[in-house]
Amino acid sequence: GARDWTVIPGYGHSPEHAALHAREAGLLISGDMLLPRISTNVSVWSSDPDGDPLGRFLKSISAYEGLPTDTLVLPSHGMPFRGIAARVAELRAHHAARLAELEEALADAVFSAALTARRRELSLPRLQARDAAVELVGRTRDGMVALVFGNETSGLTNEEAALCSLPVTIPTDAEFSSLNLGAAVQVLAYELRMAALGEAAAPADLQPEPATHADFEGFMAHLERAVTASGFHDPANPKRLLPRMRRLFNRVRLEREEVALLRGMLTTFETPRRRG
């Protein structure tokens, strides 16, 4: 036609998605990537079972934030609307709120397992369910242990999996690695039951009090402040420093006294020294 259209690629809702933007006309045909009221369906696809669809979706919608605020959005569902930046902000806020809910739920847990079929960059190596069950049952002597499952459409995001102590996977056919949620819960419950029966026959030594999730997250926040203030960490150019430190300390399995010791060290480092 008489208008020039720019294709804006998107991912997460489907393996590939094209939105069309006519700058001079002030129009955006957003398709399913930007809807006025409901959240876009984001799913794991059989063609990419190890993908991170929600992460790709949240990254894709960044392309709309720079469009003019008076752009008229024509979605595939719902009425046309204006206010692209506000709608993108709502979607991001919704994701952040769900992440905060998970963090609150994990606060008192001394250990948590993220059930995932996908390999995650900068995460600890995944344990298979049978091996993980032995460790999970052993951790129950220290306090509450949490099992975190994603929904059936998109699974856990990288951020949600990173909040957990250990990634756990159920061995399946590589071509069909995504399980029905109920089936995944059943398999893990079975492995936990078998591990618990074996644990009952072997009394363990008294263990020191482990750090809770809230203790650990408080330490990580303190560590981030300290390394940023020292100049060691540049927020503008982080180079994955914080995820690597999180992986390091998750591997150590900190005790509560150790967290207090480390935070005491950080506090000392942050306090200016008096010159004699």
DONUPA-931655 format. One record per residue (C-alpha): residue number from 1; residue in one letter; x, y, z. Coordinates in nm, 3 decimals. Each point is the difference from the previous one (the first is absolute). Example, Ala and Ser with C-alpha at 12.3 -4.5 7.8 and 13.67 -1.06 7.14 Angstrom:
REM DONUPA-931655
<site resi="1" resn="A" u="1.230" v="-0.450" w="0.780"/>
<site resi="2" resn="S" u="0.137" v="0.344" w="-0.066"/>
This chain:
REM DONUPA-931655
<site resi="1" resn="G" u="0.000" v="0.000" w="0.000"/>
<site resi="2" resn="A" u="0.093" v="0.364" w="0.039"/>
<site resi="3" resn="R" u="0.159" v="-0.049" w="0.344"/>
<site resi="4" resn="D" u="0.347" v="-0.114" w="0.096"/>
<site resi="5" resn="W" u="-0.001" v="-0.276" w="0.262"/>
<site resi="6" resn="T" u="0.284" v="-0.116" w="0.223"/>
<site resi="7" resn="V" u="0.004" v="-0.359" w="0.120"/>
<site resi="8" resn="I" u="0.066" v="-0.040" w="0.374"/>
<site resi="9" resn="P" u="0.091" v="-0.363" w="0.079"/>
<site resi="10" resn="G" u="-0.114" v="-0.155" w="0.327"/>
<site resi="11" resn="Y" u="0.050" v="-0.328" w="0.184"/>
<site resi="12" resn="G" u="-0.149" v="-0.194" w="0.292"/>
<site resi="13" resn="H" u="-0.366" v="-0.003" w="-0.101"/>
<site resi="14" resn="S" u="0.094" v="-0.211" w="-0.303"/>
<site resi="15" resn="P" u="0.332" v="-0.113" w="-0.145"/>
<site resi="16" resn="E" u="-0.008" v="0.316" w="-0.215"/>
<site resi="17" resn="H" u="-0.243" v="0.291" w="-0.019"/>
<site resi="18" resn="A" u="-0.017" v="0.311" w="-0.218"/>
<site resi="19" resn="A" u="-0.157" v="0.330" w="0.105"/>
<site resi="20" resn="L" u="-0.035" v="0.281" w="-0.255"/>
<site resi="21" resn="H" u="0.066" v="0.368" w="0.074"/>
<site resi="22" resn="A" u="-0.092" v="0.294" w="-0.227"/>
<site resi="23" resn="R" u="0.176" v="0.297" w="0.160"/>
<site resi="24" resn="E" u="-0.151" v="0.275" w="-0.217"/>
<site resi="25" resn="A" u="-0.352" v="-0.135" w="0.048"/>
<site resi="26" resn="G" u="0.056" v="-0.057" w="0.374"/>
<site resi="27" resn="L" u="-0.115" v="-0.361" w="-0.018"/>
<site resi="28" resn="L" u="0.128" v="-0.325" w="0.152"/>
<site resi="29" resn="I" u="-0.151" v="-0.335" w="-0.095"/>
<site resi="30" resn="S" u="0.119" v="-0.180" w="0.312"/>
<site resi="31" resn="G" u="-0.161" v="-0.339" w="-0.058"/>
<site resi="32" resn="D" u="0.024" v="-0.208" w="0.316"/>
<site resi="33" resn="M" u="0.316" v="0.163" w="0.139"/>
<site resi="34" resn="L" u="-0.174" v="0.298" w="0.158"/>
<site resi="35" resn="L" u="-0.359" v="-0.036" w="0.121"/>
<site resi="36" resn="P" u="-0.202" v="0.268" w="0.184"/>
<site resi="37" resn="R" u="-0.130" v="-0.199" w="0.300"/>
<site resi="38" resn="I" u="0.116" v="-0.360" w="0.012"/>
<site resi="39" resn="S" u="0.351" v="-0.140" w="0.008"/>
<site resi="40" resn="T" u="0.129" v="-0.166" w="-0.313"/>
<site resi="41" resn="N" u="0.011" v="-0.379" w="0.004"/>
<site resi="42" resn="V" u="0.365" v="-0.104" w="0.032"/>
<site resi="43" resn="S" u="0.079" v="-0.369" w="-0.044"/>
<site resi="44" resn="V" u="0.286" v="-0.246" w="-0.032"/>
<site resi="45" resn="W" u="-0.005" v="-0.137" w="-0.354"/>
<site resi="46" resn="S" u="0.081" v="-0.357" w="-0.099"/>
<site resi="47" resn="S" u="0.242" v="0.140" w="-0.258"/>
<site resi="48" resn="D" u="0.201" v="0.170" w="0.279"/>
<site resi="49" resn="P" u="-0.056" v="-0.190" w="0.328"/>
<site resi="50" resn="D" u="0.311" v="0.154" w="0.161"/>
<site resi="51" resn="G" u="-0.098" v="0.359" w="-0.084"/>
<site resi="52" resn="D" u="-0.090" v="0.286" w="0.235"/>
<site resi="53" resn="P" u="-0.320" v="0.132" w="-0.162"/>
<site resi="54" resn="L" u="-0.096" v="0.242" w="0.278"/>
<site resi="55" resn="G" u="0.347" v="0.151" w="0.007"/>
<site resi="56" resn="R" u="-0.010" v="0.043" w="-0.378"/>
<site resi="57" resn="F" u="-0.347" v="0.154" w="0.019"/>
<site resi="58" resn="L" u="0.102" v="0.257" w="0.262"/>
<site resi="59" resn="K" u="0.307" v="0.087" w="-0.206"/>
<site resi="60" resn="S" u="-0.207" v="0.029" w="-0.320"/>
<site resi="61" resn="I" u="-0.248" v="0.252" w="0.137"/>
<site resi="62" resn="S" u="0.288" v="0.240" w="0.064"/>
<site resi="63" resn="A" u="-0.014" v="0.076" w="-0.373"/>
<site resi="64" resn="Y" u="-0.337" v="0.174" w="0.050"/>
<site resi="65" resn="E" u="0.109" v="0.234" w="0.279"/>
<site resi="66" resn="G" u="0.172" v="0.242" w="-0.238"/>
<site resi="67" resn="L" u="-0.304" v="0.048" w="-0.224"/>
<site resi="68" resn="P" u="-0.190" v="0.333" w="0.021"/>
<site resi="69" resn="T" u="-0.240" v="0.015" w="0.294"/>
<site resi="70" resn="D" u="-0.296" v="0.096" w="-0.221"/>
<site resi="71" resn="T" u="0.039" v="-0.310" w="-0.220"/>
<site resi="72" resn="L" u="-0.330" v="-0.179" w="-0.048"/>
<site resi="73" resn="V" u="0.045" v="-0.371" w="0.078"/>
<site resi="74" resn="L" u="-0.211" v="-0.249" w="-0.194"/>
<site resi="75" resn="P" u="0.015" v="-0.329" w="0.194"/>
<site resi="76" resn="S" u="-0.127" v="-0.341" w="-0.111"/>
<site resi="77" resn="H" u="-0.225" v="-0.019" w="0.310"/>
<site resi="78" resn="G" u="-0.182" v="0.287" w="0.166"/>
<site resi="79" resn="M" u="-0.058" v="0.360" w="-0.101"/>
<site resi="80" resn="P" u="0.259" v="0.236" w="-0.155"/>
<site resi="81" resn="F" u="0.184" v="0.207" w="0.259"/>
<site resi="82" resn="R" u="0.268" v="0.261" w="0.056"/>
<site resi="83" resn="G" u="0.267" v="0.011" w="0.269"/>
<site resi="84" resn="I" u="0.262" v="-0.254" w="-0.108"/>
<site resi="85" resn="A" u="0.257" v="0.084" w="0.265"/>
<site resi="86" resn="A" u="-0.257" v="-0.023" w="0.280"/>
<site resi="87" resn="R" u="-0.121" v="-0.341" w="-0.123"/>
<site resi="88" resn="V" u="0.356" v="-0.135" w="-0.024"/>
<site resi="89" resn="A" u="0.067" v="0.130" w="0.353"/>
<site resi="90" resn="E" u="-0.314" v="-0.182" w="0.125"/>
<site resi="91" resn="L" u="0.121" v="-0.328" w="-0.149"/>
<site resi="92" resn="R" u="0.342" v="0.038" w="0.158"/>
<site resi="93" resn="A" u="-0.153" v="0.094" w="0.335"/>
<site resi="94" resn="H" u="-0.220" v="-0.311" w="-0.013"/>
<site resi="95" resn="H" u="0.306" v="-0.219" w="-0.055"/>
<site resi="96" resn="A" u="0.187" v="0.175" w="0.284"/>
<site resi="97" resn="A" u="-0.297" v="-0.048" w="0.234"/>
<site resi="98" resn="R" u="-0.016" v="-0.374" w="-0.073"/>
<site resi="99" resn="L" u="0.374" v="-0.026" w="0.064"/>
<site resi="100" resn="A" u="-0.043" v="0.182" w="0.332"/>
<site resi="101" resn="E" u="-0.277" v="-0.245" w="0.098"/>
<site resi="102" resn="L" u="0.237" v="-0.292" w="-0.058"/>
<site resi="103" resn="E" u="0.276" v="0.165" w="0.200"/>
<site resi="104" resn="E" u="-0.242" v="0.059" w="0.289"/>
<site resi="105" resn="A" u="-0.115" v="-0.362" w="-0.012"/>
<site resi="106" resn="L" u="0.361" v="-0.120" w="0.018"/>
<site resi="107" resn="A" u="0.103" v="0.233" w="0.283"/>
<site resi="108" resn="D" u="0.000" v="-0.260" w="0.281"/>
<site resi="109" resn="A" u="0.124" v="-0.292" w="-0.208"/>
<site resi="110" resn="V" u="0.350" v="-0.130" w="0.073"/>
<site resi="111" resn="F" u="0.021" v="-0.168" w="-0.339"/>
<site resi="112" resn="S" u="-0.198" v="0.017" w="-0.324"/>
<site resi="113" resn="A" u="-0.006" v="-0.196" w="-0.323"/>
<site resi="114" resn="A" u="-0.104" v="0.140" w="-0.337"/>
<site resi="115" resn="L" u="-0.153" v="-0.270" w="-0.219"/>
<site resi="116" resn="T" u="0.107" v="0.070" w="-0.356"/>
<site resi="117" resn="A" u="0.061" v="-0.190" w="-0.320"/>
<site resi="118" resn="R" u="0.207" v="0.283" w="-0.142"/>
<site resi="119" resn="R" u="0.369" v="0.066" w="0.036"/>
<site resi="120" resn="R" u="0.059" v="0.344" w="0.154"/>
<site resi="121" resn="E" u="0.304" v="0.212" w="-0.069"/>
<site resi="122" resn="L" u="0.208" v="0.080" w="0.311"/>
<site resi="123" resn="S" u="-0.197" v="-0.243" w="0.218"/>
<site resi="124" resn="L" u="0.123" v="-0.294" w="0.203"/>
<site resi="125" resn="P" u="0.000" v="-0.335" w="-0.183"/>
<site resi="126" resn="R" u="-0.344" v="-0.163" w="0.006"/>
<site resi="127" resn="L" u="-0.051" v="-0.308" w="0.215"/>
<site resi="128" resn="Q" u="-0.230" v="-0.276" w="-0.115"/>
<site resi="129" resn="A" u="-0.308" v="-0.044" w="0.217"/>
<site resi="130" resn="R" u="0.116" v="-0.322" w="0.167"/>
<site resi="131" resn="D" u="0.334" v="0.145" w="0.109"/>
<site resi="132" resn="A" u="-0.157" v="0.332" w="0.097"/>
<site resi="133" resn="A" u="-0.263" v="-0.173" w="0.216"/>
<site resi="134" resn="V" u="0.272" v="-0.139" w="0.228"/>
<site resi="135" resn="E" u="0.140" v="0.348" w="0.060"/>
<site resi="136" resn="L" u="-0.344" v="0.157" w="0.038"/>
<site resi="137" resn="V" u="-0.107" v="-0.253" w="0.263"/>
<site resi="138" resn="G" u="0.327" v="0.052" w="0.185"/>
<site resi="139" resn="R" u="-0.056" v="0.375" w="0.002"/>
<site resi="140" resn="T" u="-0.336" v="-0.039" w="0.172"/>
<site resi="141" resn="R" u="0.190" v="-0.066" w="0.324"/>
<site resi="142" resn="D" u="0.109" v="0.365" w="-0.010"/>
<site resi="143" resn="G" u="-0.336" v="0.157" w="-0.072"/>
<site resi="144" resn="M" u="-0.253" v="0.060" w="-0.274"/>
<site resi="145" resn="V" u="0.089" v="-0.113" w="-0.351"/>
<site resi="146" resn="A" u="-0.184" v="0.148" w="-0.300"/>
<site resi="147" resn="L" u="-0.075" v="-0.154" w="-0.338"/>
<site resi="148" resn="V" u="-0.063" v="0.256" w="-0.274"/>
<site resi="149" resn="F" u="-0.184" v="-0.102" w="-0.318"/>
<site resi="150" resn="G" u="-0.076" v="0.224" w="-0.294"/>
<site resi="151" resn="N" u="-0.332" v="0.008" w="-0.182"/>
<site resi="152" resn="E" u="-0.069" v="-0.238" w="-0.286"/>
<site resi="153" resn="T" u="0.025" v="0.259" w="-0.275"/>
<site resi="154" resn="S" u="0.332" v="0.175" w="0.061"/>
<site resi="155" resn="G" u="0.162" v="-0.168" w="0.302"/>
<site resi="156" resn="L" u="0.227" v="0.199" w="0.229"/>
<site resi="157" resn="T" u="0.174" v="0.314" w="-0.117"/>
<site resi="158" resn="N" u="0.376" v="0.033" w="0.042"/>
<site resi="159" resn="E" u="-0.060" v="0.251" w="0.281"/>
<site resi="160" resn="E" u="-0.234" v="-0.238" w="0.184"/>
<site resi="161" resn="A" u="0.240" v="-0.293" w="-0.034"/>
<site resi="162" resn="A" u="0.288" v="0.219" w="0.122"/>
<site resi="163" resn="L" u="-0.182" v="0.061" w="0.330"/>
<site resi="164" resn="C" u="0.023" v="-0.372" w="0.081"/>
<site resi="165" resn="S" u="0.291" v="-0.190" w="0.152"/>
<site resi="166" resn="L" u="0.012" v="-0.282" w="-0.251"/>
<site resi="167" resn="P" u="-0.133" v="-0.075" w="-0.350"/>
<site resi="168" resn="V" u="-0.161" v="-0.344" w="-0.024"/>
<site resi="169" resn="T" u="-0.107" v="-0.183" w="-0.313"/>
<site resi="170" resn="I" u="-0.204" v="-0.314" w="-0.068"/>
<site resi="171" resn="P" u="0.172" v="-0.219" w="-0.261"/>
<site resi="172" resn="T" u="-0.216" v="-0.022" w="-0.311"/>
<site resi="173" resn="D" u="0.032" v="-0.049" w="-0.373"/>
<site resi="174" resn="A" u="0.201" v="0.296" w="-0.129"/>
<site resi="175" resn="E" u="-0.262" v="0.062" w="-0.269"/>
<site resi="176" resn="F" u="-0.281" v="0.027" w="0.257"/>
<site resi="177" resn="S" u="0.159" v="0.144" w="0.313"/>
<site resi="178" resn="S" u="-0.294" v="0.212" w="0.118"/>
<site resi="179" resn="L" u="-0.233" v="-0.192" w="0.234"/>
<site resi="180" resn="N" u="-0.356" v="0.058" w="0.109"/>
<site resi="181" resn="L" u="0.013" v="0.181" w="0.338"/>
<site resi="182" resn="G" u="-0.196" v="-0.272" w="0.182"/>
<site resi="183" resn="A" u="0.229" v="-0.271" w="-0.140"/>
<site resi="184" resn="A" u="0.311" v="0.191" w="0.108"/>
<site resi="185" resn="V" u="-0.137" v="0.040" w="0.354"/>
<site resi="186" resn="Q" u="-0.084" v="-0.371" w="0.017"/>
<site resi="187" resn="V" u="0.345" v="-0.110" w="-0.117"/>
<site resi="188" resn="L" u="0.181" v="0.224" w="0.247"/>
<site resi="189" resn="A" u="-0.234" v="-0.099" w="0.285"/>
<site resi="190" resn="Y" u="0.077" v="-0.366" w="-0.072"/>
<site resi="191" resn="E" u="0.376" v="0.060" w="0.000"/>
<site resi="192" resn="L" u="-0.026" v="0.199" w="0.324"/>
<site resi="193" resn="R" u="-0.199" v="-0.281" w="0.164"/>
<site resi="194" resn="M" u="0.257" v="-0.261" w="-0.101"/>
<site resi="195" resn="A" u="0.284" v="0.223" w="0.123"/>
<site resi="196" resn="A" u="-0.181" v="0.058" w="0.331"/>
<site resi="197" resn="L" u="-0.039" v="-0.374" w="0.057"/>
<site resi="198" resn="G" u="0.373" v="-0.044" w="-0.045"/>
<site resi="199" resn="E" u="0.080" v="0.300" w="0.219"/>
<site resi="200" resn="A" u="-0.196" v="-0.142" w="0.294"/>
<site resi="201" resn="A" u="0.247" v="-0.286" w="0.032"/>
<site resi="202" resn="A" u="0.305" v="0.224" w="0.027"/>
<site resi="203" resn="P" u="0.004" v="0.255" w="0.288"/>
<site resi="204" resn="A" u="0.215" v="0.303" w="-0.080"/>
<site resi="205" resn="D" u="0.230" v="0.217" w="0.209"/>
<site resi="206" resn="L" u="-0.128" v="0.331" w="0.134"/>
<site resi="207" resn="Q" u="0.044" v="0.270" w="-0.264"/>
<site resi="208" resn="P" u="0.055" v="0.375" w="0.048"/>
<site resi="209" resn="E" u="-0.292" v="0.232" w="-0.071"/>
<site resi="210" resn="P" u="-0.013" v="0.077" w="-0.374"/>
<site resi="211" resn="A" u="-0.069" v="0.342" w="-0.144"/>
<site resi="212" resn="T" u="-0.359" v="0.056" w="-0.109"/>
<site resi="213" resn="H" u="-0.089" v="0.140" w="-0.339"/>
<site resi="214" resn="A" u="-0.063" v="0.340" w="0.161"/>
<site resi="215" resn="D" u="0.344" v="-0.013" w="0.167"/>
<site resi="216" resn="F" u="0.164" v="-0.084" w="-0.332"/>
<site resi="217" resn="E" u="-0.183" v="0.269" w="-0.199"/>
<site resi="218" resn="G" u="0.085" v="0.258" w="0.268"/>
<site resi="219" resn="F" u="0.367" v="-0.095" w="-0.030"/>
<site resi="220" resn="M" u="-0.010" v="0.019" w="-0.382"/>
<site resi="221" resn="A" u="-0.158" v="0.346" w="0.013"/>
<site resi="222" resn="H" u="0.265" v="0.111" w="0.251"/>
<site resi="223" resn="L" u="0.276" v="-0.145" w="-0.217"/>
<site resi="224" resn="E" u="-0.133" v="0.181" w="-0.307"/>
<site resi="225" resn="R" u="-0.001" v="0.332" w="0.187"/>
<site resi="226" resn="A" u="0.353" v="-0.055" w="0.129"/>
<site resi="227" resn="V" u="0.160" v="-0.099" w="-0.330"/>
<site resi="228" resn="T" u="-0.179" v="0.285" w="-0.176"/>
<site resi="229" resn="A" u="0.113" v="0.258" w="0.256"/>
<site resi="230" resn="S" u="0.358" v="-0.130" w="-0.022"/>
<site resi="231" resn="G" u="0.006" v="0.043" w="-0.378"/>
<site resi="232" resn="F" u="0.056" v="-0.372" w="-0.060"/>
<site resi="233" resn="H" u="-0.349" v="-0.033" w="-0.151"/>
<site resi="234" resn="D" u="-0.113" v="0.245" w="-0.268"/>
<site resi="235" resn="P" u="-0.383" v="-0.018" w="-0.036"/>
<site resi="236" resn="A" u="0.032" v="0.153" w="-0.348"/>
<site resi="237" resn="N" u="0.233" v="-0.282" w="-0.106"/>
<site resi="238" resn="P" u="-0.067" v="-0.292" w="0.239"/>
<site resi="239" resn="K" u="0.157" v="-0.280" w="-0.211"/>
<site resi="240" resn="R" u="-0.213" v="-0.262" w="0.182"/>
<site resi="241" resn="L" u="0.189" v="0.057" w="0.325"/>
<site resi="242" resn="L" u="-0.307" v="-0.028" w="0.225"/>
<site resi="243" resn="P" u="-0.140" v="-0.323" w="-0.152"/>
<site resi="244" resn="R" u="0.345" v="-0.157" w="0.030"/>
<site resi="245" resn="M" u="0.028" v="0.099" w="0.367"/>
<site resi="246" resn="R" u="-0.351" v="-0.134" w="0.063"/>
<site resi="247" resn="R" u="0.099" v="-0.332" w="-0.156"/>
<site resi="248" resn="L" u="0.318" v="-0.009" w="0.211"/>
<site resi="249" resn="F" u="-0.176" v="0.050" w="0.333"/>
<site resi="250" resn="N" u="-0.290" v="-0.229" w="-0.094"/>
<site resi="251" resn="R" u="0.254" v="-0.274" w="-0.056"/>
<site resi="252" resn="V" u="0.149" v="0.055" w="0.346"/>
<site resi="253" resn="R" u="-0.333" v="-0.046" w="0.189"/>
<site resi="254" resn="L" u="0.058" v="0.270" w="0.260"/>
<site resi="255" resn="E" u="-0.084" v="-0.041" w="0.365"/>
<site resi="256" resn="R" u="-0.174" v="0.275" w="0.194"/>
<site resi="257" resn="E" u="0.311" v="0.083" w="0.202"/>
<site resi="258" resn="E" u="0.205" v="0.016" w="-0.319"/>
<site resi="259" resn="V" u="-0.242" v="0.251" w="-0.151"/>
<site resi="260" resn="A" u="0.031" v="0.215" w="0.313"/>
<site resi="261" resn="L" u="0.380" v="-0.026" w="-0.020"/>
<site resi="262" resn="L" u="0.008" v="0.100" w="-0.368"/>
<site resi="263" resn="R" u="-0.237" v="0.290" w="0.052"/>
<site resi="264" resn="G" u="0.209" v="0.116" w="0.295"/>
<site resi="265" resn="M" u="0.305" v="0.000" w="-0.227"/>
<site resi="266" resn="L" u="-0.188" v="0.200" w="-0.264"/>
<site resi="267" resn="T" u="-0.114" v="0.253" w="0.260"/>
<site resi="268" resn="T" u="0.361" v="0.041" w="0.115"/>
<site resi="269" resn="F" u="0.119" v="0.048" w="-0.357"/>
<site resi="270" resn="E" u="-0.268" v="0.265" w="-0.054"/>
<site resi="271" resn="T" u="0.101" v="0.197" w="0.313"/>
<site resi="272" resn="P" u="0.269" v="0.262" w="-0.068"/>
<site resi="273" resn="R" u="0.314" v="-0.072" w="0.199"/>
<site resi="274" resn="R" u="0.127" v="0.261" w="0.243"/>
<site resi="275" resn="R" u="0.354" v="0.118" w="-0.054"/>
<site resi="276" resn="G" u="0.222" v="-0.016" w="0.304"/>
